[in-house]
Amino acid sequence: MGIDVKPYKNQDTSRKEQVTRMFDNISGNYDFMNRLMTFGIDVKWRKKVVKMVANTKPRKILDIATGTGDFAIMLAEIKPEKIVGLDISQGMLEVGKKKVAEKGLNNLIEMVLGDSENLPFEDNSFDAVTVGFGVRNFENLDKGLSEINRVLRPGGIFVVLETSQPENFPFKQGYKFYSKYIIPFLGRLFSKDKNAYEYLPESAEAFPYGQAFNNILKKNQFTSVQNYPLMFGAASIYKAFK
């Protein structure tokens, strides 16, 4: 299963190649744009995920689509033995590596270039896996989730933070206006890749959310699946186990 939305619609390259290029292009001001677009609320959402993971006392954590390392750095607060942050974009990782070094976390956090659909780890390698605003960028969602299940140990926790769609008036209408007009406008103002901030809301709209994504997780052998809507449904946390 894949989401058929690409950042550069006039180019005949794979979605994965285009997403990689897009994140390389926007890596320099990605953190600034994230805070701007979410009014900083995404930090609170990430803290909720960290708390869920902390409750399971994991020793080894994998953060997929780690980007500039926000999740990986926050997860360091729970003092695991090892955190691996994996991303397909070298540009995002370079920003993340600098942040990790500035925090003095090089001995704890390893930043790795890799593909979420072909993870370079052995079976049952991690006690916890997280993905923050990344699963909707998987070229093949089922393959990516299957790989996550493979590297997660039995009983391990998998937590996803992802955009979703408000369903109730007036939040549904307000969110659609904000996504369709405000986010692309901000992208044109502050980003050198305007396609990126047209693609991001389009991919969010196309991505299955709520019970639909719960069902996909169950299909890929995850159990005890629960989802928690945030900010009237603008985002959701999904918690599951292997």
C-alpha positions as CSV (number, residue, x, y, z in Angstrom):
1,M,0.0,0.0,0.0
2,G,1.4,3.4,-1.0
3,I,0.2,7.0,-1.0
4,D,0.2,8.3,-4.6
5,V,1.2,11.9,-3.8
6,K,4.5,13.3,-4.9
7,P,6.3,16.6,-4.2
8,Y,7.3,17.3,-7.8
9,K,4.4,16.2,-10.0
10,N,6.1,17.1,-13.3
11,Q,9.1,14.8,-12.7
12,D,9.2,11.2,-13.6
13,T,11.1,9.9,-10.6
14,S,9.9,7.6,-7.7
15,R,8.1,9.0,-4.7
16,K,11.0,7.9,-2.5
17,E,13.5,9.8,-4.6
18,Q,11.4,12.9,-4.6
19,V,10.7,12.8,-0.8
20,T,14.5,12.4,-0.2
21,R,15.3,15.4,-2.4
22,M,12.5,17.5,-0.8
23,F,13.8,17.0,2.7
24,D,17.4,17.6,1.6
25,N,16.2,20.9,0.2
26,I,14.2,22.1,3.3
27,S,16.6,20.7,6.0
28,G,18.1,24.1,6.8
29,N,14.9,25.7,8.1
30,Y,12.8,22.6,8.7
31,D,12.8,23.1,12.5
32,F,11.8,26.7,12.2
33,M,8.9,25.8,9.8
34,N,7.7,23.0,12.0
35,R,7.4,25.4,15.0
36,L,5.8,28.0,12.8
37,M,3.2,25.8,11.2
38,T,2.2,24.1,14.5
39,F,2.6,27.2,16.7
40,G,5.0,25.1,18.7
41,I,2.3,22.6,19.8
42,D,4.2,19.8,18.2
43,V,6.7,19.8,21.0
44,K,3.9,19.0,23.5
45,W,2.7,16.2,21.3
46,R,6.2,14.7,21.1
47,K,6.4,14.8,24.9
48,K,3.2,12.7,25.1
49,V,4.9,10.1,22.9
50,V,8.1,10.2,25.0
51,K,6.0,9.5,28.1
52,M,4.3,6.5,26.5
53,V,7.6,5.0,25.5
54,A,9.2,5.8,28.9
55,N,6.5,3.7,30.6
56,T,7.9,0.6,29.0
57,K,11.5,1.3,30.2
58,P,13.2,0.5,26.8
59,R,16.9,-0.1,26.6
60,K,17.2,0.3,22.8
61,I,15.1,2.7,20.8
62,L,14.8,3.2,17.1
63,D,13.5,6.6,15.8
64,I,12.5,6.3,12.1
65,A,12.3,9.3,9.9
66,T,14.2,11.0,12.6
67,G,14.8,14.1,10.5
68,T,16.7,16.7,12.5
69,G,16.6,14.5,15.6
70,D,13.9,16.1,17.7
71,F,12.4,12.8,18.8
72,A,15.7,11.1,19.4
73,I,17.0,14.0,21.5
74,M,13.8,14.1,23.6
75,L,13.9,10.3,24.1
76,A,17.3,10.7,25.6
77,E,15.5,12.0,28.7
78,I,14.3,8.5,29.6
79,K,17.9,7.3,29.7
80,P,17.9,4.2,27.5
81,E,21.2,2.4,26.7
82,K,21.0,3.3,23.0
83,I,19.0,5.4,20.5
84,V,19.3,5.1,16.8
85,G,17.9,7.9,14.6
86,L,17.3,6.8,11.0
87,D,16.4,8.9,8.0
88,I,16.6,8.8,4.3
89,S,17.7,12.4,3.9
90,Q,21.4,13.2,4.4
91,G,20.6,16.9,4.7
92,M,18.2,16.3,7.6
93,L,20.7,14.0,9.3
94,E,23.5,16.6,9.1
95,V,21.3,19.1,10.9
96,G,20.4,16.4,13.5
97,K,24.0,15.4,14.0
98,K,24.9,19.0,14.9
99,K,22.1,19.1,17.4
100,V,23.0,15.8,19.0
101,A,26.7,17.0,19.3
102,E,25.6,20.3,20.9
103,K,23.6,18.4,23.5
104,G,26.6,16.2,24.3
105,L,24.6,13.1,23.3
106,N,27.0,11.5,20.7
107,N,27.6,8.5,23.0
108,L,23.9,7.8,23.3
109,I,22.4,8.7,19.9
110,E,23.6,7.3,16.6
111,M,22.3,9.0,13.4
112,V,22.0,6.6,10.5
113,L,21.3,7.1,6.8
114,G,18.8,4.4,5.8
115,D,15.5,3.4,4.2
116,S,12.5,2.7,6.5
117,E,11.3,0.0,4.0
118,N,14.6,-1.9,4.2
119,L,15.9,-1.4,7.7
120,P,19.6,-2.3,8.2
121,F,19.0,-4.1,11.5
122,E,18.6,-7.6,12.7
123,D,15.2,-9.1,13.8
124,N,14.0,-8.2,17.3
125,S,16.7,-5.5,17.8
126,F,14.8,-2.7,19.5
127,D,12.5,-2.4,22.6
128,A,10.7,0.6,21.2
129,V,10.3,2.2,17.7
130,T,8.9,5.7,17.2
131,V,8.0,7.7,14.0
132,G,7.2,11.4,14.1
133,F,5.4,12.8,11.1
134,G,7.1,10.3,8.9
135,V,4.8,7.3,8.1
136,R,2.8,9.2,5.5
137,N,6.1,9.6,3.5
138,F,6.7,5.9,3.2
139,E,6.6,4.9,-0.4
140,N,5.1,1.5,0.5
141,L,3.3,1.8,3.9
142,D,2.8,-2.0,4.4
143,K,6.4,-2.7,3.7
144,G,7.6,0.0,6.1
145,L,5.3,-1.2,8.9
146,S,6.3,-4.9,8.2
147,E,10.0,-3.9,8.6
148,I,9.3,-2.1,11.8
149,N,7.5,-5.1,13.2
150,R,10.5,-7.3,12.2
151,V,13.1,-5.2,14.1
152,L,10.9,-4.7,17.2
153,R,11.3,-7.3,19.9
154,P,8.2,-9.3,21.0
155,G,6.3,-7.1,23.5
156,G,8.0,-4.0,22.2
157,I,6.1,-0.7,21.8
158,F,5.6,1.1,18.5
159,V,4.4,4.8,18.7
160,V,3.5,7.0,15.7
161,L,2.8,10.7,15.8
162,E,1.2,11.8,12.5
163,T,-1.1,14.3,11.0
164,S,-4.8,13.5,10.7
165,Q,-8.0,15.3,9.7
166,P,-10.5,17.0,12.0
167,E,-14.0,15.7,11.4
168,N,-16.2,18.2,13.3
169,F,-17.4,21.7,12.4
170,P,-15.8,24.2,12.5
171,F,-12.4,22.6,13.0
172,K,-12.7,20.6,9.8
173,Q,-13.3,23.6,7.7
174,G,-10.7,25.7,9.5
175,Y,-8.1,23.0,9.2
176,K,-8.7,22.6,5.4
177,F,-8.4,26.3,4.8
178,Y,-5.2,26.4,6.9
179,S,-3.7,23.4,5.1
180,K,-4.7,24.5,1.6
181,Y,-3.8,28.2,1.8
182,I,-1.8,29.1,4.8
183,I,0.9,26.4,4.9
184,P,1.8,26.8,1.2
185,F,1.9,30.5,1.7
186,L,4.3,30.2,4.6
187,G,6.3,27.8,2.5
188,R,6.6,30.3,-0.3
189,L,7.7,33.0,2.2
190,F,10.3,31.1,4.2
191,S,11.3,28.0,2.3
192,K,13.4,27.7,-0.9
193,D,11.3,24.7,-2.0
194,K,7.7,25.8,-2.3
195,N,6.7,22.3,-3.6
196,A,7.5,20.9,-0.2
197,Y,4.8,22.9,1.6
198,E,2.2,22.0,-1.0
199,Y,3.1,18.3,-0.8
200,L,3.1,18.1,3.0
201,P,-0.6,19.1,3.4
202,E,-1.6,17.0,0.3
203,S,0.1,13.9,1.7
204,A,-1.6,14.5,5.1
205,E,-5.0,14.6,3.4
206,A,-4.3,11.4,1.5
207,F,-3.1,9.5,4.5
208,P,-5.4,7.1,6.3
209,Y,-6.0,8.1,9.9
210,G,-7.9,7.1,13.0
211,Q,-9.5,3.7,12.7
212,A,-8.3,3.2,9.2
213,F,-4.7,3.4,10.2
214,N,-5.4,1.3,13.3
215,N,-6.6,-1.4,10.9
216,I,-3.5,-1.1,8.8
217,L,-1.3,-1.6,11.9
218,K,-3.3,-4.7,12.9
219,K,-3.0,-6.1,9.4
220,N,0.8,-5.8,9.8
221,Q,0.8,-7.9,13.0
222,F,0.7,-5.2,15.6
223,T,-1.6,-5.7,18.7
224,S,-3.3,-3.6,21.4
225,V,-3.6,-0.8,18.8
226,Q,-5.0,2.5,20.1
227,N,-5.1,6.0,18.7
228,Y,-5.4,9.3,20.5
229,P,-6.6,12.4,18.5
230,L,-4.8,15.7,19.3
231,M,-6.0,19.3,18.8
232,F,-9.5,18.3,17.7
233,G,-8.1,15.7,15.3
234,A,-5.4,17.7,13.5
235,A,-2.9,15.1,14.6
236,S,-3.0,11.7,16.2
237,I,-0.8,9.4,18.3
238,Y,-1.0,5.7,17.6
239,K,0.3,3.2,20.1
240,A,0.7,-0.5,19.4
241,F,2.8,-3.5,20.5
242,K,4.4,-6.5,18.8
